[in-house]
Amino acid sequence: MVEETNDQPRSTCKQCHRPFDPTDKRWDGRAEYGDSGACRSCVDRCHESTDAFHICAVCTAPN
């Protein structure tokens, strides 16, 4: 397995570890969401709360 460095683009989602599909531009698709390292599907599952103690796997996942 090849380790990815900061110089290389991430090829899989840091949350679900599925490969990115840059052609899947659906709002909840498999493309990377910006430079987040997470796919649009995982970002969609994060229901950002107004709670000051909001914690979720997507928001707190290490890069």
PDBQT receptor file of N, H, CA, C and O in Angstrom, charges set to zero:
ATOM      1  N   MET A   1       0.845  -1.187   0.000  1.00  0.00    +0.000 N 
ATOM      2  CA  MET A   1       0.000   0.000   0.000  1.00  0.00    +0.000 C 
ATOM      3  C   MET A   1       0.882   1.239   0.000  1.00  0.00    +0.000 C 
ATOM      4  O   MET A   1       1.828   1.333   0.782  1.00  0.00    +0.000 OA
ATOM      5  N   VAL A   2       0.575   2.183  -0.868  1.00  0.00    +0.000 N 
ATOM      6  H   VAL A   2      -0.193   2.107  -1.503  1.00  0.00    +0.000 HD
ATOM      7  CA  VAL A   2       1.345   3.412  -0.979  1.00  0.00    +0.000 C 
ATOM      8  C   VAL A   2       0.762   4.431  -0.022  1.00  0.00    +0.000 C 
ATOM      9  O   VAL A   2      -0.443   4.683  -0.031  1.00  0.00    +0.000 OA
ATOM     10  N   GLU A   3       1.610   5.016   0.800  1.00  0.00    +0.000 N 
ATOM     11  H   GLU A   3       2.589   4.812   0.807  1.00  0.00    +0.000 HD
ATOM     12  CA  GLU A   3       1.140   6.055   1.718  1.00  0.00    +0.000 C 
ATOM     13  C   GLU A   3       1.089   7.380   0.983  1.00  0.00    +0.000 C 
ATOM     14  O   GLU A   3       1.972   7.693   0.185  1.00  0.00    +0.000 OA
ATOM     15  N   GLU A   4       0.063   8.146   1.252  1.00  0.00    +0.000 N 
ATOM     16  H   GLU A   4      -0.654   7.892   1.900  1.00  0.00    +0.000 HD
ATOM     17  CA  GLU A   4      -0.085   9.448   0.626  1.00  0.00    +0.000 C 
ATOM     18  C   GLU A   4       0.596  10.503   1.476  1.00  0.00    +0.000 C 
ATOM     19  O   GLU A   4       0.509  10.483   2.704  1.00  0.00    +0.000 OA
ATOM     20  N   THR A   5       1.263  11.409   0.818  1.00  0.00    +0.000 N 
ATOM     21  H   THR A   5       1.334  11.425  -0.179  1.00  0.00    +0.000 HD
ATOM     22  CA  THR A   5       1.904  12.513   1.527  1.00  0.00    +0.000 C 
ATOM     23  C   THR A   5       1.113  13.778   1.258  1.00  0.00    +0.000 C 
ATOM     24  O   THR A   5       0.162  13.775   0.477  1.00  0.00    +0.000 OA
ATOM     25  N   ASN A   6       1.510  14.852   1.906  1.00  0.00    +0.000 N 
ATOM     26  H   ASN A   6       2.282  14.855   2.541  1.00  0.00    +0.000 HD
ATOM     27  CA  ASN A   6       0.828  16.131   1.697  1.00  0.00    +0.000 C 
ATOM     28  C   ASN A   6       1.018  16.650   0.280  1.00  0.00    +0.000 C 
ATOM     29  O   ASN A   6       0.241  17.485  -0.181  1.00  0.00    +0.000 OA
ATOM     30  N   ASP A   7       2.069  16.153  -0.434  1.00  0.00    +0.000 N 
ATOM     31  H   ASP A   7       2.701  15.474  -0.059  1.00  0.00    +0.000 HD
ATOM     32  CA  ASP A   7       2.326  16.586  -1.803  1.00  0.00    +0.000 C 
ATOM     33  C   ASP A   7       1.402  15.893  -2.800  1.00  0.00    +0.000 C 
ATOM     34  O   ASP A   7       1.192  16.393  -3.905  1.00  0.00    +0.000 OA
ATOM     35  N   GLN A   8       0.851  14.744  -2.411  1.00  0.00    +0.000 N 
ATOM     36  H   GLN A   8       1.022  14.339  -1.513  1.00  0.00    +0.000 HD
ATOM     37  CA  GLN A   8       0.000  13.980  -3.307  1.00  0.00    +0.000 C 
ATOM     38  C   GLN A   8      -1.467  14.233  -2.966  1.00  0.00    +0.000 C 
ATOM     39  O   GLN A   8      -1.823  14.366  -1.795  1.00  0.00    +0.000 OA
ATOM     40  N   PRO A   9      -2.314  14.298  -3.989  1.00  0.00    +0.000 N 
ATOM     41  CA  PRO A   9      -3.741  14.440  -3.698  1.00  0.00    +0.000 C 
ATOM     42  C   PRO A   9      -4.271  13.166  -3.051  1.00  0.00    +0.000 C 
ATOM     43  O   PRO A   9      -3.825  12.063  -3.366  1.00  0.00    +0.000 OA
ATOM     44  N   ARG A  10      -5.205  13.330  -2.165  1.00  0.00    +0.000 N 
ATOM     45  H   ARG A  10      -5.567  14.226  -1.909  1.00  0.00    +0.000 HD
ATOM     46  CA  ARG A  10      -5.826  12.184  -1.490  1.00  0.00    +0.000 C 
ATOM     47  C   ARG A  10      -6.705  11.469  -2.511  1.00  0.00    +0.000 C 
ATOM     48  O   ARG A  10      -7.427  12.117  -3.268  1.00  0.00    +0.000 OA
ATOM     49  N   SER A  11      -6.648  10.134  -2.537  1.00  0.00    +0.000 N 
ATOM     50  H   SER A  11      -6.061   9.608  -1.922  1.00  0.00    +0.000 HD
ATOM     51  CA  SER A  11      -7.432   9.373  -3.506  1.00  0.00    +0.000 C 
ATOM     52  C   SER A  11      -8.659   8.717  -2.872  1.00  0.00    +0.000 C 
ATOM     53  O   SER A  11      -9.542   8.233  -3.581  1.00  0.00    +0.000 OA
ATOM     54  N   THR A  12      -8.714   8.701  -1.541  1.00  0.00    +0.000 N 
ATOM     55  H   THR A  12      -7.997   9.094  -0.966  1.00  0.00    +0.000 HD
ATOM     56  CA  THR A  12      -9.859   8.121  -0.848  1.00  0.00    +0.000 C 
ATOM     57  C   THR A  12     -10.348   9.074   0.236  1.00  0.00    +0.000 C 
ATOM     58  O   THR A  12      -9.599   9.923   0.719  1.00  0.00    +0.000 OA
ATOM     59  N   CYS A  13     -11.591   8.923   0.601  1.00  0.00    +0.000 N 
ATOM     60  H   CYS A  13     -12.200   8.233   0.208  1.00  0.00    +0.000 HD
ATOM     61  CA  CYS A  13     -12.202   9.752   1.641  1.00  0.00    +0.000 C 
ATOM     62  C   CYS A  13     -11.570   9.437   2.990  1.00  0.00    +0.000 C 
ATOM     63  O   CYS A  13     -11.391   8.270   3.338  1.00  0.00    +0.000 OA
ATOM     64  N   LYS A  14     -11.235  10.467   3.745  1.00  0.00    +0.000 N 
ATOM     65  H   LYS A  14     -11.381  11.415   3.463  1.00  0.00    +0.000 HD
ATOM     66  CA  LYS A  14     -10.616  10.253   5.057  1.00  0.00    +0.000 C 
ATOM     67  C   LYS A  14     -11.601   9.680   6.072  1.00  0.00    +0.000 C 
ATOM     68  O   LYS A  14     -11.191   9.196   7.128  1.00  0.00    +0.000 OA
ATOM     69  N   GLN A  15     -12.895   9.730   5.762  1.00  0.00    +0.000 N 
ATOM     70  H   GLN A  15     -13.228  10.123   4.905  1.00  0.00    +0.000 HD
ATOM     71  CA  GLN A  15     -13.902   9.234   6.694  1.00  0.00    +0.000 C 
ATOM     72  C   GLN A  15     -14.338   7.816   6.353  1.00  0.00    +0.000 C 
ATOM     73  O   GLN A  15     -14.228   6.919   7.189  1.00  0.00    +0.000 OA
ATOM     74  N   CYS A  16     -14.829   7.604   5.143  1.00  0.00    +0.000 N 
ATOM     75  H   CYS A  16     -14.918   8.332   4.464  1.00  0.00    +0.000 HD
ATOM     76  CA  CYS A  16     -15.367   6.287   4.766  1.00  0.00    +0.000 C 
ATOM     77  C   CYS A  16     -14.358   5.437   4.011  1.00  0.00    +0.000 C 
ATOM     78  O   CYS A  16     -14.588   4.245   3.805  1.00  0.00    +0.000 OA
ATOM     79  N   HIS A  17     -13.253   6.024   3.599  1.00  0.00    +0.000 N 
ATOM     80  H   HIS A  17     -13.066   6.992   3.766  1.00  0.00    +0.000 HD
ATOM     81  CA  HIS A  17     -12.145   5.339   2.921  1.00  0.00    +0.000 C 
ATOM     82  C   HIS A  17     -12.511   4.779   1.550  1.00  0.00    +0.000 C 
ATOM     83  O   HIS A  17     -11.789   3.938   1.014  1.00  0.00    +0.000 OA
ATOM     84  N   ARG A  18     -13.616   5.232   0.982  1.00  0.00    +0.000 N 
ATOM     85  H   ARG A  18     -14.202   5.915   1.418  1.00  0.00    +0.000 HD
ATOM     86  CA  ARG A  18     -13.957   4.821  -0.373  1.00  0.00    +0.000 C 
ATOM     87  C   ARG A  18     -13.253   5.752  -1.354  1.00  0.00    +0.000 C 
ATOM     88  O   ARG A  18     -13.014   6.917  -1.038  1.00  0.00    +0.000 OA
ATOM     89  N   PRO A  19     -12.916   5.242  -2.554  1.00  0.00    +0.000 N 
ATOM     90  CA  PRO A  19     -12.230   6.090  -3.542  1.00  0.00    +0.000 C 
ATOM     91  C   PRO A  19     -13.116   7.244  -4.002  1.00  0.00    +0.000 C 
ATOM     92  O   PRO A  19     -14.333   7.103  -4.128  1.00  0.00    +0.000 OA
ATOM     93  N   PHE A  20     -12.478   8.388  -4.248  1.00  0.00    +0.000 N 
ATOM     94  H   PHE A  20     -11.490   8.502  -4.145  1.00  0.00    +0.000 HD
ATOM     95  CA  PHE A  20     -13.203   9.527  -4.799  1.00  0.00    +0.000 C 
ATOM     96  C   PHE A  20     -13.560   9.254  -6.249  1.00  0.00    +0.000 C 
ATOM     97  O   PHE A  20     -12.820   8.575  -6.960  1.00  0.00    +0.000 OA
ATOM     98  N   ASP A  21     -14.684   9.779  -6.683  1.00  0.00    +0.000 N 
ATOM     99  H   ASP A  21     -15.285  10.331  -6.105  1.00  0.00    +0.000 HD
ATOM    100  CA  ASP A  21     -15.094   9.734  -8.081  1.00  0.00    +0.000 C 
ATOM    101  C   ASP A  21     -15.316  11.176  -8.513  1.00  0.00    +0.000 C 
ATOM    102  O   ASP A  21     -16.394  11.728  -8.290  1.00  0.00    +0.000 OA
ATOM    103  N   PRO A  22     -14.305  11.797  -9.131  1.00  0.00    +0.000 N 
ATOM    104  CA  PRO A  22     -14.418  13.216  -9.479  1.00  0.00    +0.000 C 
ATOM    105  C   PRO A  22     -15.534  13.513 -10.479  1.00  0.00    +0.000 C 
ATOM    106  O   PRO A  22     -15.915  14.673 -10.638  1.00  0.00    +0.000 OA
ATOM    107  N   THR A  23     -16.062  12.502 -11.151  1.00  0.00    +0.000 N 
ATOM    108  H   THR A  23     -15.752  11.560 -11.021  1.00  0.00    +0.000 HD
ATOM    109  CA  THR A  23     -17.148  12.731 -12.108  1.00  0.00    +0.000 C 
ATOM    110  C   THR A  23     -18.516  12.740 -11.430  1.00  0.00    +0.000 C 
ATOM    111  O   THR A  23     -19.502  13.136 -12.052  1.00  0.00    +0.000 OA
ATOM    112  N   ASP A  24     -18.596  12.317 -10.184  1.00  0.00    +0.000 N 
ATOM    113  H   ASP A  24     -17.795  11.995  -9.679  1.00  0.00    +0.000 HD
ATOM    114  CA  ASP A  24     -19.867  12.253  -9.445  1.00  0.00    +0.000 C 
ATOM    115  C   ASP A  24     -20.078  13.581  -8.713  1.00  0.00    +0.000 C 
ATOM    116  O   ASP A  24     -19.648  13.744  -7.570  1.00  0.00    +0.000 OA
ATOM    117  N   LYS A  25     -20.730  14.508  -9.369  1.00  0.00    +0.000 N 
ATOM    118  H   LYS A  25     -21.079  14.376 -10.297  1.00  0.00    +0.000 HD
ATOM    119  CA  LYS A  25     -20.904  15.861  -8.815  1.00  0.00    +0.000 C 
ATOM    120  C   LYS A  25     -22.212  16.039  -8.054  1.00  0.00    +0.000 C 
ATOM    121  O   LYS A  25     -22.599  17.167  -7.752  1.00  0.00    +0.000 OA
ATOM    122  N   ARG A  26     -22.909  14.923  -7.734  1.00  0.00    +0.000 N 
ATOM    123  H   ARG A  26     -22.595  14.006  -7.980  1.00  0.00    +0.000 HD
ATOM    124  CA  ARG A  26     -24.144  15.042  -6.956  1.00  0.00    +0.000 C 
ATOM    125  C   ARG A  26     -23.818  15.655  -5.589  1.00  0.00    +0.000 C 
ATOM    126  O   ARG A  26     -22.689  15.538  -5.112  1.00  0.00    +0.000 OA
ATOM    127  N   TRP A  27     -24.776  16.291  -4.977  1.00  0.00    +0.000 N 
ATOM    128  H   TRP A  27     -25.693  16.386  -5.365  1.00  0.00    +0.000 HD
ATOM    129  CA  TRP A  27     -24.554  16.946  -3.681  1.00  0.00    +0.000 C 
ATOM    130  C   TRP A  27     -24.170  15.937  -2.607  1.00  0.00    +0.000 C 
ATOM    131  O   TRP A  27     -23.529  16.300  -1.620  1.00  0.00    +0.000 OA
ATOM    132  N   ASP A  28     -24.554  14.670  -2.786  1.00  0.00    +0.000 N 
ATOM    133  H   ASP A  28     -25.074  14.375  -3.588  1.00  0.00    +0.000 HD
ATOM    134  CA  ASP A  28     -24.185  13.631  -1.823  1.00  0.00    +0.000 C 
ATOM    135  C   ASP A  28     -23.396  12.519  -2.513  1.00  0.00    +0.000 C 
ATOM    136  O   ASP A  28     -23.494  11.348  -2.145  1.00  0.00    +0.000 OA
ATOM    137  N   GLY A  29     -22.607  12.911  -3.527  1.00  0.00    +0.000 N 
ATOM    138  H   GLY A  29     -22.528  13.862  -3.826  1.00  0.00    +0.000 HD
ATOM    139  CA  GLY A  29     -21.885  11.943  -4.348  1.00  0.00    +0.000 C 
ATOM    140  C   GLY A  29     -20.525  11.552  -3.792  1.00  0.00    +0.000 C 
ATOM    141  O   GLY A  29     -20.211  11.825  -2.634  1.00  0.00    +0.000 OA
ATOM    142  N   ARG A  30     -19.728  10.914  -4.628  1.00  0.00    +0.000 N 
ATOM    143  H   ARG A  30     -19.983  10.693  -5.569  1.00  0.00    +0.000 HD
ATOM    144  CA  ARG A  30     -18.431  10.368  -4.244  1.00  0.00    +0.000 C 
ATOM    145  C   ARG A  30     -17.269  11.328  -4.540  1.00  0.00    +0.000 C 
ATOM    146  O   ARG A  30     -16.124  10.992  -4.241  1.00  0.00    +0.000 OA
ATOM    147  N   ALA A  31     -17.524  12.499  -5.113  1.00  0.00    +0.000 N 
ATOM    148  H   ALA A  31     -18.455  12.772  -5.356  1.00  0.00    +0.000 HD
ATOM    149  CA  ALA A  31     -16.441  13.447  -5.387  1.00  0.00    +0.000 C 
ATOM    150  C   ALA A  31     -15.961  14.074  -4.076  1.00  0.00    +0.000 C 
ATOM    151  O   ALA A  31     -16.715  14.157  -3.107  1.00  0.00    +0.000 OA
ATOM    152  N   GLU A  32     -14.698  14.513  -4.056  1.00  0.00    +0.000 N 
ATOM    153  H   GLU A  32     -14.085  14.445  -4.844  1.00  0.00    +0.000 HD
ATOM    154  CA  GLU A  32     -14.163  15.180  -2.862  1.00  0.00    +0.000 C 
ATOM    155  C   GLU A  32     -14.844  16.523  -2.687  1.00  0.00    +0.000 C 
ATOM    156  O   GLU A  32     -15.068  17.241  -3.662  1.00  0.00    +0.000 OA
ATOM    157  N   TYR A  33     -15.171  16.863  -1.468  1.00  0.00    +0.000 N 
ATOM    158  H   TYR A  33     -14.989  16.281  -0.676  1.00  0.00    +0.000 HD
ATOM    159  CA  TYR A  33     -15.794  18.147  -1.157  1.00  0.00    +0.000 C 
ATOM    160  C   TYR A  33     -14.685  19.178  -0.963  1.00  0.00    +0.000 C 
ATOM    161  O   TYR A  33     -14.053  19.230   0.092  1.00  0.00    +0.000 OA
ATOM    162  N   GLY A  34     -14.456  19.992  -1.982  1.00  0.00    +0.000 N 
ATOM    163  H   GLY A  34     -14.970  19.950  -2.839  1.00  0.00    +0.000 HD
ATOM    164  CA  GLY A  34     -13.394  20.996  -1.922  1.00  0.00    +0.000 C 
ATOM    165  C   GLY A  34     -12.055  20.343  -1.628  1.00  0.00    +0.000 C 
ATOM    166  O   GLY A  34     -11.689  19.350  -2.256  1.00  0.00    +0.000 OA
ATOM    167  N   ASP A  35     -11.334  20.897  -0.680  1.00  0.00    +0.000 N 
ATOM    168  H   ASP A  35     -11.632  21.703  -0.169  1.00  0.00    +0.000 HD
ATOM    169  CA  ASP A  35     -10.050  20.332  -0.242  1.00  0.00    +0.000 C 
ATOM    170  C   ASP A  35     -10.180  19.672   1.122  1.00  0.00    +0.000 C 
ATOM    171  O   ASP A  35      -9.194  19.538   1.847  1.00  0.00    +0.000 OA
ATOM    172  N   SER A  36     -11.387  19.261   1.473  1.00  0.00    +0.000 N 
ATOM    173  H   SER A  36     -12.188  19.370   0.884  1.00  0.00    +0.000 HD
ATOM    174  CA  SER A  36     -11.658  18.753   2.820  1.00  0.00    +0.000 C 
ATOM    175  C   SER A  36     -11.051  17.385   3.093  1.00  0.00    +0.000 C 
ATOM    176  O   SER A  36     -10.797  17.039   4.246  1.00  0.00    +0.000 OA
ATOM    177  N   GLY A  37     -10.815  16.598   2.036  1.00  0.00    +0.000 N 
ATOM    178  H   GLY A  37     -11.022  16.879   1.098  1.00  0.00    +0.000 HD
ATOM    179  CA  GLY A  37     -10.356  15.230   2.245  1.00  0.00    +0.000 C 
ATOM    180  C   GLY A  37     -11.503  14.273   2.486  1.00  0.00    +0.000 C 
ATOM    181  O   GLY A  37     -11.286  13.074   2.665  1.00  0.00    +0.000 OA
ATOM    182  N   ALA A  38     -12.724  14.788   2.492  1.00  0.00    +0.000 N 
ATOM    183  H   ALA A  38     -12.900  15.761   2.346  1.00  0.00    +0.000 HD
ATOM    184  CA  ALA A  38     -13.919  13.962   2.692  1.00  0.00    +0.000 C 
ATOM    185  C   ALA A  38     -14.783  14.024   1.441  1.00  0.00    +0.000 C 
ATOM    186  O   ALA A  38     -14.789  15.027   0.727  1.00  0.00    +0.000 OA
ATOM    187  N   CYS A  39     -15.511  12.942   1.182  1.00  0.00    +0.000 N 
ATOM    188  H   CYS A  39     -15.506  12.127   1.762  1.00  0.00    +0.000 HD
ATOM    189  CA  CYS A  39     -16.398  12.926   0.026  1.00  0.00    +0.000 C 
ATOM    190  C   CYS A  39     -17.665  13.721   0.341  1.00  0.00    +0.000 C 
ATOM    191  O   CYS A  39     -17.976  13.990   1.501  1.00  0.00    +0.000 OA
ATOM    192  N   ARG A  40     -18.379  14.085  -0.706  1.00  0.00    +0.000 N 
ATOM    193  H   ARG A  40     -18.127  13.867  -1.648  1.00  0.00    +0.000 HD
ATOM    194  CA  ARG A  40     -19.607  14.864  -0.527  1.00  0.00    +0.000 C 
ATOM    195  C   ARG A  40     -20.638  14.096   0.288  1.00  0.00    +0.000 C 
ATOM    196  O   ARG A  40     -21.429  14.698   1.014  1.00  0.00    +0.000 OA
ATOM    197  N   SER A  41     -20.635  12.763   0.171  1.00  0.00    +0.000 N 
ATOM    198  H   SER A  41     -19.993  12.274  -0.419  1.00  0.00    +0.000 HD
ATOM    199  CA  SER A  41     -21.577  11.935   0.919  1.00  0.00    +0.000 C 
ATOM    200  C   SER A  41     -21.328  12.051   2.422  1.00  0.00    +0.000 C 
ATOM    201  O   SER A  41     -22.273  12.210   3.195  1.00  0.00    +0.000 OA
ATOM    202  N   CYS A  42     -20.070  11.972   2.841  1.00  0.00    +0.000 N 
ATOM    203  H   CYS A  42     -19.302  11.843   2.213  1.00  0.00    +0.000 HD
ATOM    204  CA  CYS A  42     -19.746  12.088   4.267  1.00  0.00    +0.000 C 
ATOM    205  C   CYS A  42     -20.026  13.493   4.790  1.00  0.00    +0.000 C 
ATOM    206  O   CYS A  42     -20.526  13.654   5.903  1.00  0.00    +0.000 OA
ATOM    207  N   VAL A  43     -19.707  14.503   3.995  1.00  0.00    +0.000 N 
ATOM    208  H   VAL A  43     -19.301  14.372   3.091  1.00  0.00    +0.000 HD
ATOM    209  CA  VAL A  43     -19.971  15.874   4.413  1.00  0.00    +0.000 C 
ATOM    210  C   VAL A  43     -21.474  16.094   4.547  1.00  0.00    +0.000 C 
ATOM    211  O   VAL A  43     -21.921  16.797   5.453  1.00  0.00    +0.000 OA
ATOM    212  N   ASP A  44     -22.249  15.499   3.653  1.00  0.00    +0.000 N 
ATOM    213  H   ASP A  44     -21.885  14.928   2.917  1.00  0.00    +0.000 HD
ATOM    214  CA  ASP A  44     -23.706  15.625   3.724  1.00  0.00    +0.000 C 
ATOM    215  C   ASP A  44     -24.250  14.998   5.005  1.00  0.00    +0.000 C 
ATOM    216  O   ASP A  44     -25.235  15.487   5.558  1.00  0.00    +0.000 OA
ATOM    217  N   ARG A  45     -23.623  13.924   5.485  1.00  0.00    +0.000 N 
ATOM    218  H   ARG A  45     -22.823  13.527   5.037  1.00  0.00    +0.000 HD
ATOM    219  CA  ARG A  45     -24.090  13.262   6.707  1.00  0.00    +0.000 C 
ATOM    220  C   ARG A  45     -23.795  14.083   7.959  1.00  0.00    +0.000 C 
ATOM    221  O   ARG A  45     -24.367  13.811   9.015  1.00  0.00    +0.000 OA
ATOM    222  N   CYS A  46     -22.920  15.077   7.868  1.00  0.00    +0.000 N 
ATOM    223  H   CYS A  46     -22.456  15.298   7.010  1.00  0.00    +0.000 HD
ATOM    224  CA  CYS A  46     -22.627  15.938   9.011  1.00  0.00    +0.000 C 
ATOM    225  C   CYS A  46     -23.726  16.988   9.109  1.00  0.00    +0.000 C 
ATOM    226  O   CYS A  46     -23.790  17.907   8.292  1.00  0.00    +0.000 OA
ATOM    227  N   HIS A  47     -24.572  16.853  10.089  1.00  0.00    +0.000 N 
ATOM    228  H   HIS A  47     -24.521  16.106  10.753  1.00  0.00    +0.000 HD
ATOM    229  CA  HIS A  47     -25.649  17.817  10.301  1.00  0.00    +0.000 C 
ATOM    230  C   HIS A  47     -25.162  18.823  11.338  1.00  0.00    +0.000 C 
ATOM    231  O   HIS A  47     -25.442  18.710  12.531  1.00  0.00    +0.000 OA
ATOM    232  N   GLU A  48     -24.425  19.806  10.840  1.00  0.00    +0.000 N 
ATOM    233  H   GLU A  48     -24.197  19.897   9.870  1.00  0.00    +0.000 HD
ATOM    234  CA  GLU A  48     -23.798  20.789  11.722  1.00  0.00    +0.000 C 
ATOM    235  C   GLU A  48     -24.828  21.373  12.678  1.00  0.00    +0.000 C 
ATOM    236  O   GLU A  48     -25.896  21.834  12.278  1.00  0.00    +0.000 OA
ATOM    237  N   SER A  49     -24.478  21.336  13.911  1.00  0.00    +0.000 N 
ATOM    238  H   SER A  49     -23.609  20.961  14.236  1.00  0.00    +0.000 HD
ATOM    239  CA  SER A  49     -25.392  21.771  14.956  1.00  0.00    +0.000 C 
ATOM    240  C   SER A  49     -25.014  23.158  15.451  1.00  0.00    +0.000 C 
ATOM    241  O   SER A  49     -23.866  23.581  15.313  1.00  0.00    +0.000 OA
ATOM    242  N   THR A  50     -25.948  23.843  16.009  1.00  0.00    +0.000 N 
ATOM    243  H   THR A  50     -26.881  23.499  16.121  1.00  0.00    +0.000 HD
ATOM    244  CA  THR A  50     -25.649  25.133  16.635  1.00  0.00    +0.000 C 
ATOM    245  C   THR A  50     -25.199  24.932  18.075  1.00  0.00    +0.000 C 
ATOM    246  O   THR A  50     -24.869  25.887  18.777  1.00  0.00    +0.000 OA
ATOM    247  N   ASP A  51     -25.190  23.682  18.500  1.00  0.00    +0.000 N 
ATOM    248  H   ASP A  51     -25.458  22.906  17.930  1.00  0.00    +0.000 HD
ATOM    249  CA  ASP A  51     -24.734  23.339  19.846  1.00  0.00    +0.000 C 
ATOM    250  C   ASP A  51     -23.238  23.613  19.967  1.00  0.00    +0.000 C 
ATOM    251  O   ASP A  51     -22.467  23.193  19.105  1.00  0.00    +0.000 OA
ATOM    252  N   ALA A  52     -22.823  24.298  21.003  1.00  0.00    +0.000 N 
ATOM    253  H   ALA A  52     -23.450  24.639  21.703  1.00  0.00    +0.000 HD
ATOM    254  CA  ALA A  52     -21.415  24.631  21.216  1.00  0.00    +0.000 C 
ATOM    255  C   ALA A  52     -20.559  23.387  21.403  1.00  0.00    +0.000 C 
ATOM    256  O   ALA A  52     -19.342  23.444  21.223  1.00  0.00    +0.000 OA
ATOM    257  N   PHE A  53     -21.165  22.280  21.755  1.00  0.00    +0.000 N 
ATOM    258  H   PHE A  53     -22.153  22.234  21.901  1.00  0.00    +0.000 HD
ATOM    259  CA  PHE A  53     -20.414  21.046  21.996  1.00  0.00    +0.000 C 
ATOM    260  C   PHE A  53     -20.578  20.054  20.848  1.00  0.00    +0.000 C 
ATOM    261  O   PHE A  53     -20.421  18.849  21.045  1.00  0.00    +0.000 OA
ATOM    262  N   HIS A  54     -20.896  20.553  19.643  1.00  0.00    +0.000 N 
ATOM    263  H   HIS A  54     -21.024  21.531  19.483  1.00  0.00    +0.000 HD
ATOM    264  CA  HIS A  54     -21.080  19.722  18.466  1.00  0.00    +0.000 C 
ATOM    265  C   HIS A  54     -19.813  18.924  18.185  1.00  0.00    +0.000 C 
ATOM    266  O   HIS A  54     -18.727  19.485  18.038  1.00  0.00    +0.000 OA
ATOM    267  N   ILE A  55     -19.970  17.613  18.113  1.00  0.00    +0.000 N 
ATOM    268  H   ILE A  55     -20.852  17.157  18.232  1.00  0.00    +0.000 HD
ATOM    269  CA  ILE A  55     -18.862  16.728  17.769  1.00  0.00    +0.000 C 
ATOM    270  C   ILE A  55     -19.398  15.694  16.783  1.00  0.00    +0.000 C 
ATOM    271  O   ILE A  55     -20.418  15.052  17.037  1.00  0.00    +0.000 OA
ATOM    272  N   CYS A  56     -18.726  15.544  15.695  1.00  0.00    +0.000 N 
ATOM    273  H   CYS A  56     -17.898  16.065  15.489  1.00  0.00    +0.000 HD
ATOM    274  CA  CYS A  56     -19.085  14.472  14.772  1.00  0.00    +0.000 C 
ATOM    275  C   CYS A  56     -17.835  13.950  14.109  1.00  0.00    +0.000 C 
ATOM    276  O   CYS A  56     -16.806  14.626  14.092  1.00  0.00    +0.000 OA
ATOM    277  N   ALA A  57     -17.915  12.752  13.563  1.00  0.00    +0.000 N 
ATOM    278  H   ALA A  57     -18.750  12.203  13.577  1.00  0.00    +0.000 HD
ATOM    279  CA  ALA A  57     -16.751  12.111  12.967  1.00  0.00    +0.000 C 
ATOM    280  C   ALA A  57     -16.204  12.865  11.778  1.00  0.00    +0.000 C 
ATOM    281  O   ALA A  57     -14.991  12.866  11.567  1.00  0.00    +0.000 OA
ATOM    282  N   VAL A  58     -17.050  13.506  10.993  1.00  0.00    +0.000 N 
ATOM    283  H   VAL A  58     -18.035  13.505  11.164  1.00  0.00    +0.000 HD
ATOM    284  CA  VAL A  58     -16.591  14.252   9.833  1.00  0.00    +0.000 C 
ATOM    285  C   VAL A  58     -15.847  15.508  10.254  1.00  0.00    +0.000 C 
ATOM    286  O   VAL A  58     -14.773  15.799   9.729  1.00  0.00    +0.000 OA
ATOM    287  N   CYS A  59     -16.408  16.253  11.197  1.00  0.00    +0.000 N 
ATOM    288  H   CYS A  59     -17.281  16.016  11.624  1.00  0.00    +0.000 HD
ATOM    289  CA  CYS A  59     -15.788  17.507  11.633  1.00  0.00    +0.000 C 
ATOM    290  C   CYS A  59     -14.497  17.289  12.403  1.00  0.00    +0.000 C 
ATOM    291  O   CYS A  59     -13.600  18.131  12.352  1.00  0.00    +0.000 OA
ATOM    292  N   THR A  60     -14.385  16.181  13.110  1.00  0.00    +0.000 N 
ATOM    293  H   THR A  60     -15.113  15.496  13.152  1.00  0.00    +0.000 HD
ATOM    294  CA  THR A  60     -13.225  15.977  13.969  1.00  0.00    +0.000 C 
ATOM    295  C   THR A  60     -12.235  14.946  13.437  1.00  0.00    +0.000 C 
ATOM    296  O   THR A  60     -11.249  14.637  14.106  1.00  0.00    +0.000 OA
ATOM    297  N   ALA A  61     -12.488  14.402  12.226  1.00  0.00    +0.000 N 
ATOM    298  H   ALA A  61     -13.289  14.653  11.683  1.00  0.00    +0.000 HD
ATOM    299  CA  ALA A  61     -11.586  13.394  11.665  1.00  0.00    +0.000 C 
ATOM    300  C   ALA A  61     -10.223  14.013  11.364  1.00  0.00    +0.000 C 
ATOM    301  O   ALA A  61     -10.146  15.116  10.823  1.00  0.00    +0.000 OA
ATOM    302  N   PRO A  62      -9.155  13.310  11.710  1.00  0.00    +0.000 N 
ATOM    303  CA  PRO A  62      -7.815  13.821  11.399  1.00  0.00    +0.000 C 
ATOM    304  C   PRO A  62      -7.564  13.798   9.901  1.00  0.00    +0.000 C 
ATOM    305  O   PRO A  62      -8.099  12.946   9.191  1.00  0.00    +0.000 OA
ATOM    306  N   ASN A  63      -6.756  14.724   9.419  1.00  0.00    +0.000 N 
ATOM    307  H   ASN A  63      -6.321  15.416   9.995  1.00  0.00    +0.000 HD
ATOM    308  CA  ASN A  63      -6.415  14.750   7.989  1.00  0.00    +0.000 C 
ATOM    309  C   ASN A  63      -5.502  13.666   7.717  1.00  0.00    +0.000 C 
ATOM    310  O   ASN A  63      -5.076  13.489   6.576  1.00  0.00    +0.000 OA
TER     311      ASN A  63
